[in-house]
Each structure stands twice: as structure tokens, then as C-alpha cells.
Amino acid sequence: MIRGFCKRFARLRYAFSKKLEHHEAACALFVAYYNFV
């Protein structure tokens, strides 16, 4: 499950991280979700 989620996260990161702020926000969301679950 974690592996699949990481794959989806990587795809989203490449698709939506046009700016560094967006990349940082995506990383923060991923870490928060990973720690929460």
C-alpha cells in the first residue's frame, strides 16, 4: 500500500510541482498523511 501511494505521490509531484512552494506543500501533505495513517 505504501509503495502504491508513493507512486501516486510521485506522479502528482511531477504533474503539479511547477513552483517550489507547491512541491513543499505536496511533500508536507504526504508526510502528514503518512504519519497520520
C-alpha positions as CSV (number, residue, x, y, z in Angstrom):
1,M,0.0,0.0,0.0
2,I,2.8,2.4,0.9
3,R,4.5,1.7,-2.4
4,G,1.4,2.4,-4.4
5,F,0.8,5.6,-2.5
6,C,4.4,6.7,-3.1
7,K,3.9,6.1,-6.8
8,R,0.8,8.2,-6.9
9,F,2.6,10.9,-4.9
10,A,5.4,10.9,-7.4
11,R,3.1,11.3,-10.3
12,L,1.2,14.1,-8.6
13,R,4.5,15.8,-7.7
14,Y,5.7,15.8,-11.3
15,A,2.3,17.0,-12.5
16,F,1.7,19.8,-10.1
17,S,5.0,21.0,-8.8
18,K,5.6,23.8,-11.2
19,K,6.7,26.0,-8.3
20,L,8.8,25.1,-5.3
21,E,6.0,26.2,-2.9
22,H,3.7,23.6,-4.4
23,H,6.3,20.9,-4.1
24,E,6.9,21.8,-0.5
25,A,3.2,21.7,0.2
26,A,2.8,18.3,-1.6
27,C,5.7,16.9,0.5
28,A,4.2,18.2,3.7
29,L,0.8,16.7,2.9
30,F,2.4,13.4,2.1
31,V,4.4,13.3,5.4
32,A,1.3,14.4,7.4
33,Y,-0.8,11.7,5.8
34,Y,1.9,9.1,6.2
35,N,2.3,9.9,9.9
36,F,-1.4,10.1,10.5
37,V,-2.1,6.7,8.9
